[in-house]
Amino acid sequence: MTTEIDRLIRLLDDDSTDVCEDAKFTLMSIGPEVVEPLAAAVGSLHPVAQLCAIEVFDHFDAAAAVPALIGLLGSPDRTVRIWSMESVAALGAHEALPALRAAHRRLRAAGEPPDSGEAVGLRLALTALGARQEVLPPLTASLRTTAGDRGPSWPSERLADVVHDLADHDQAVLGFTLWLVFRGRGTLIGHERLGRPLDVDRPWRQVVEDAREAALVEAASVEPRPDLFATVEWIGRGDV
């Protein structure tokens, strides 16, 4: 079986997406014994193969893959880094915190926008592992619900209230995403966006007010309805 597992791991690196996907699902079907050899090989695989490997690790909830996932946090590929962040967070891998903190420092030094996918993923991972405290003001907490499969969210008719509550508690609202929920599933709904970058180098209170103004302008374009919910992204002073 070891020879077959090694063969499948090599196929993850195939130029054909179909071959890579087939190898991934076959590895999943074999069982958790694939985790150790895959973890040993993942660092030498191409990014697409590494993403497939992460899916295999996630499938088995594989704590044995944590050292390999920590290594992938330094990948030159952004998507690999983000998926690795999500995986170590889901596994509760506190040993990944030094690498995550180092990634946070790199992003800040590089001037990464706080609403980029990598910055968001990093904050979520740090929060999940207890290294970051998300500020959740009382009103925002009381209005929080679950929009089907979209996770924590807020009713569209109270969106402006949430923006004000967060800003009043020194939180900068980066934006929100709208979801139309039907039978427990959320469908992405577009809304008017200002596309105005947030200058986090300004005095923090000004950053908060700039973010409040932009979020309220966008919220004003949303027509509230009972099946429409918003997921909201915000940061505090310590995140920049």
VEXFI-113423 format. One record per residue (C-alpha): residue in three letters; chain; z, y, x. Coordinates in nm, 2 decimals, decimal comma, padded with zeros to 4 digits. Layout:
N
ATOM residu chaine      w      v      u
ATOM    ALA      A      Z      Y      X
...
This chain:
240
ATOM residu chaine      w      v      u
ATOM    MET      A  00,00  00,00  00,00
ATOM    THR      A  00,07  00,23  00,29
ATOM    THR      A -00,30  00,21  00,39
ATOM    GLU      A -00,41  00,29  00,04
ATOM    ILE      A -00,17  00,59  00,02
ATOM    ASP      A -00,30  00,72  00,35
ATOM    ARG      A -00,66  00,69  00,23
ATOM    LEU      A -00,58  00,88 -00,09
ATOM    ILE      A -00,41  01,16  00,11
ATOM    ARG      A -00,73  01,19  00,32
ATOM    LEU      A -00,93  01,21  00,00
ATOM    LEU      A -00,73  01,52 -00,11
ATOM    ASP      A -00,92  01,70  00,17
ATOM    ASP      A -01,26  01,60  00,03
ATOM    ASP      A -01,51  01,87 -00,04
ATOM    SER      A -01,55  01,75 -00,39
ATOM    THR      A -01,30  01,88 -00,64
ATOM    ASP      A -01,35  01,58 -00,85
ATOM    VAL      A -01,26  01,35 -00,56
ATOM    CYS      A -00,96  01,56 -00,48
ATOM    GLU      A -00,84  01,55 -00,84
ATOM    ASP      A -00,89  01,18 -00,87
ATOM    ALA      A -00,69  01,12 -00,56
ATOM    LYS      A -00,41  01,34 -00,68
ATOM    PHE      A -00,37  01,15 -01,01
ATOM    THR      A -00,40  00,82 -00,84
ATOM    LEU      A -00,11  00,92 -00,60
ATOM    MET      A  00,09  01,02 -00,91
ATOM    SER      A  00,03  00,68 -01,07
ATOM    ILE      A  00,15  00,49 -00,76
ATOM    GLY      A  00,50  00,62 -00,77
ATOM    PRO      A  00,75  00,83 -00,56
ATOM    GLU      A  00,68  00,63 -00,25
ATOM    VAL      A  00,38  00,86 -00,19
ATOM    VAL      A  00,61  01,16 -00,14
ATOM    GLU      A  00,72  01,09  00,22
ATOM    PRO      A  00,38  01,02  00,37
ATOM    LEU      A  00,23  01,31  00,17
ATOM    ALA      A  00,50  01,55  00,29
ATOM    ALA      A  00,43  01,44  00,65
ATOM    ALA      A  00,06  01,51  00,61
ATOM    VAL      A  00,05  01,82  00,39
ATOM    GLY      A  00,07  02,08  00,67
ATOM    SER      A -00,26  01,96  00,81
ATOM    LEU      A -00,45  01,97  00,48
ATOM    HIS      A -00,68  02,24  00,35
ATOM    PRO      A -00,53  02,48  00,09
ATOM    VAL      A -00,69  02,31 -00,21
ATOM    ALA      A -00,55  01,98 -00,09
ATOM    GLN      A -00,21  02,14 -00,04
ATOM    LEU      A -00,21  02,27 -00,39
ATOM    CYS      A -00,28  01,91 -00,51
ATOM    ALA      A  00,00  01,79 -00,29
ATOM    ILE      A  00,24  02,04 -00,45
ATOM    GLU      A  00,15  01,91 -00,79
ATOM    VAL      A  00,23  01,56 -00,68
ATOM    PHE      A  00,57  01,68 -00,54
ATOM    ASP      A  00,64  01,86 -00,87
ATOM    HIS      A  00,54  01,55 -01,07
ATOM    PHE      A  00,81  01,35 -00,89
ATOM    ASP      A  01,06  01,63 -00,88
ATOM    ALA      A  01,07  01,54 -00,51
ATOM    ALA      A  01,37  01,67 -00,32
ATOM    ALA      A  01,23  01,48 -00,02
ATOM    ALA      A  00,94  01,73 -00,01
ATOM    VAL      A  01,16  02,04  00,03
ATOM    PRO      A  01,11  02,06  00,41
ATOM    ALA      A  00,73  02,04  00,37
ATOM    LEU      A  00,74  02,30  00,09
ATOM    ILE      A  00,94  02,53  00,31
ATOM    GLY      A  00,67  02,50  00,57
ATOM    LEU      A  00,41  02,59  00,31
ATOM    LEU      A  00,59  02,92  00,24
ATOM    GLY      A  00,44  03,04  00,56
ATOM    SER      A  00,08  02,93  00,47
ATOM    PRO      A -00,20  03,18  00,52
ATOM    ASP      A -00,31  03,11  00,17
ATOM    ARG      A -00,15  03,32 -00,10
ATOM    THR      A -00,17  03,07 -00,38
ATOM    VAL      A -00,02  02,80 -00,16
ATOM    ARG      A  00,27  03,03 -00,09
ATOM    ILE      A  00,32  03,12 -00,45
ATOM    TRP      A  00,31  02,76 -00,57
ATOM    SER      A  00,56  02,66 -00,29
ATOM    MET      A  00,80  02,93 -00,41
ATOM    GLU      A  00,78  02,80 -00,76
ATOM    SER      A  00,85  02,44 -00,64
ATOM    VAL      A  01,15  02,52 -00,42
ATOM    ALA      A  01,30  02,72 -00,70
ATOM    ALA      A  01,24  02,44 -00,96
ATOM    LEU      A  01,40  02,19 -00,71
ATOM    GLY      A  01,71  02,42 -00,66
ATOM    ALA      A  01,64  02,41 -00,29
ATOM    HIS      A  01,89  02,65 -00,15
ATOM    GLU      A  01,79  02,55  00,20
ATOM    ALA      A  01,47  02,75  00,14
ATOM    LEU      A  01,65  03,08  00,11
ATOM    PRO      A  01,61  03,19  00,47
ATOM    ALA      A  01,23  03,14  00,45
ATOM    LEU      A  01,22  03,31  00,11
ATOM    ARG      A  01,42  03,61  00,24
ATOM    ALA      A  01,19  03,63  00,54
ATOM    ALA      A  00,89  03,63  00,31
ATOM    HIS      A  01,06  03,91  00,11
ATOM    ARG      A  01,09  04,11  00,43
ATOM    ARG      A  00,73  04,05  00,52
ATOM    LEU      A  00,61  04,16  00,18
ATOM    ARG      A  00,81  04,48  00,19
ATOM    ALA      A  00,69  04,56  00,54
ATOM    ALA      A  00,33  04,51  00,44
ATOM    GLY      A  00,37  04,74  00,14
ATOM    GLU      A  00,29  04,47 -00,11
ATOM    PRO      A  00,28  04,61 -00,47
ATOM    PRO      A  00,60  04,49 -00,66
ATOM    ASP      A  00,38  04,36 -00,95
ATOM    SER      A  00,16  04,14 -00,73
ATOM    GLY      A  00,17  03,77 -00,81
ATOM    GLU      A  00,34  03,69 -00,48
ATOM    ALA      A  00,61  03,95 -00,52
ATOM    VAL      A  00,68  03,84 -00,88
ATOM    GLY      A  00,70  03,47 -00,77
ATOM    LEU      A  00,93  03,56 -00,48
ATOM    ARG      A  01,17  03,75 -00,71
ATOM    LEU      A  01,17  03,46 -00,96
ATOM    ALA      A  01,25  03,21 -00,68
ATOM    LEU      A  01,53  03,42 -00,53
ATOM    THR      A  01,68  03,47 -00,88
ATOM    ALA      A  01,66  03,10 -00,96
ATOM    LEU      A  01,84  03,02 -00,64
ATOM    GLY      A  02,11  03,27 -00,69
ATOM    ALA      A  02,01  03,51 -00,41
ATOM    ARG      A  01,90  03,79 -00,65
ATOM    GLN      A  02,08  03,92 -00,95
ATOM    GLU      A  01,85  04,03 -01,23
ATOM    VAL      A  01,99  04,32 -01,42
ATOM    LEU      A  01,98  04,25 -01,80
ATOM    PRO      A  02,13  04,54 -01,99
ATOM    PRO      A  02,31  04,46 -02,32
ATOM    LEU      A  02,05  04,58 -02,56
ATOM    THR      A  01,77  04,41 -02,37
ATOM    ALA      A  01,98  04,09 -02,36
ATOM    SER      A  02,05  04,10 -02,74
ATOM    LEU      A  01,68  04,14 -02,82
ATOM    ARG      A  01,56  03,86 -02,59
ATOM    THR      A  01,40  03,57 -02,76
ATOM    THR      A  01,15  03,29 -02,68
ATOM    ALA      A  00,79  03,34 -02,76
ATOM    GLY      A  00,68  02,98 -02,80
ATOM    ASP      A  00,59  02,83 -02,47
ATOM    ARG      A  00,60  03,17 -02,29
ATOM    GLY      A  00,97  03,18 -02,22
ATOM    PRO      A  01,20  03,48 -02,24
ATOM    SER      A  01,03  03,76 -02,43
ATOM    TRP      A  01,09  04,05 -02,67
ATOM    PRO      A  00,96  04,14 -03,02
ATOM    SER      A  00,67  04,38 -03,01
ATOM    GLU      A  00,84  04,62 -03,25
ATOM    ARG      A  01,13  04,67 -03,01
ATOM    LEU      A  00,92  04,70 -02,69
ATOM    ALA      A  00,98  05,08 -02,65
ATOM    ASP      A  01,36  05,02 -02,70
ATOM    VAL      A  01,36  04,76 -02,42
ATOM    VAL      A  01,17  05,00 -02,19
ATOM    HIS      A  01,42  05,27 -02,25
ATOM    ASP      A  01,72  05,04 -02,21
ATOM    LEU      A  01,60  04,90 -01,88
ATOM    ALA      A  01,52  05,25 -01,74
ATOM    ASP      A  01,86  05,38 -01,86
ATOM    HIS      A  02,02  05,11 -01,65
ATOM    ASP      A  01,82  05,21 -01,34
ATOM    GLN      A  01,55  04,94 -01,37
ATOM    ALA      A  01,18  05,02 -01,32
ATOM    VAL      A  00,95  04,85 -01,57
ATOM    LEU      A  00,64  04,73 -01,40
ATOM    GLY      A  00,46  04,63 -01,71
ATOM    PHE      A  00,44  04,38 -01,99
ATOM    THR      A  00,22  04,11 -02,12
ATOM    LEU      A  00,15  04,05 -02,49
ATOM    TRP      A  00,15  03,70 -02,65
ATOM    LEU      A  00,04  03,61 -03,01
ATOM    VAL      A  00,25  03,31 -03,10
ATOM    PHE      A  00,13  03,05 -03,34
ATOM    ARG      A  00,28  02,70 -03,39
ATOM    GLY      A  00,49  02,74 -03,08
ATOM    ARG      A  00,21  02,84 -02,84
ATOM    GLY      A  00,14  03,19 -02,71
ATOM    THR      A -00,21  03,33 -02,67
ATOM    LEU      A -00,26  03,61 -02,43
ATOM    ILE      A -00,35  03,94 -02,60
ATOM    GLY      A -00,49  04,23 -02,41
ATOM    HIS      A -00,37  04,58 -02,44
ATOM    GLU      A -00,45  04,92 -02,30
ATOM    ARG      A -00,33  04,96 -01,94
ATOM    LEU      A -00,30  05,28 -01,74
ATOM    GLY      A -00,37  05,10 -01,41
ATOM    ARG      A -00,15  05,36 -01,24
ATOM    PRO      A  00,01  05,23 -00,92
ATOM    LEU      A  00,38  05,28 -00,89
ATOM    ASP      A  00,49  05,46 -00,58
ATOM    VAL      A  00,81  05,29 -00,48
ATOM    ASP      A  00,85  05,51 -00,17
ATOM    ARG      A  00,96  05,80 -00,40
ATOM    PRO      A  01,33  05,86 -00,47
ATOM    TRP      A  01,44  05,56 -00,68
ATOM    ARG      A  01,53  05,76 -00,99
ATOM    GLN      A  01,19  05,91 -00,99
ATOM    VAL      A  01,04  05,56 -00,95
ATOM    VAL      A  01,23  05,46 -01,26
ATOM    GLU      A  01,11  05,76 -01,46
ATOM    ASP      A  00,75  05,72 -01,35
ATOM    ALA      A  00,77  05,35 -01,46
ATOM    ARG      A  00,93  05,44 -01,79
ATOM    GLU      A  00,66  05,70 -01,87
ATOM    ALA      A  00,37  05,46 -01,79
ATOM    ALA      A  00,53  05,17 -01,98
ATOM    LEU      A  00,59  05,38 -02,29
ATOM    VAL      A  00,23  05,51 -02,29
ATOM    GLU      A  00,11  05,15 -02,28
ATOM    ALA      A  00,37  05,04 -02,55
ATOM    ALA      A  00,25  05,32 -02,78
ATOM    SER      A -00,09  05,15 -02,80
ATOM    VAL      A  00,06  04,82 -02,92
ATOM    GLU      A  00,05  04,76 -03,30
ATOM    PRO      A  00,37  04,57 -03,37
ATOM    ARG      A  00,36  04,25 -03,58
ATOM    PRO      A  00,62  03,98 -03,63
ATOM    ASP      A  00,42  03,71 -03,43
ATOM    LEU      A  00,35  03,94 -03,14
ATOM    PHE      A  00,59  03,93 -02,84
ATOM    ALA      A  00,60  04,08 -02,49
ATOM    THR      A  00,71  03,93 -02,16
ATOM    VAL      A  00,84  04,22 -01,94
ATOM    GLU      A  00,85  04,25 -01,57
ATOM    TRP      A  01,10  04,49 -01,40
ATOM    ILE      A  01,27  04,55 -01,07
ATOM    GLY      A  01,58  04,72 -00,94
ATOM    ARG      A  01,65  04,94 -00,64
ATOM    GLY      A  01,72  04,63 -00,42
ATOM    ASP      A  01,38  04,49 -00,47
ATOM    VAL      A  01,19  04,76 -00,28
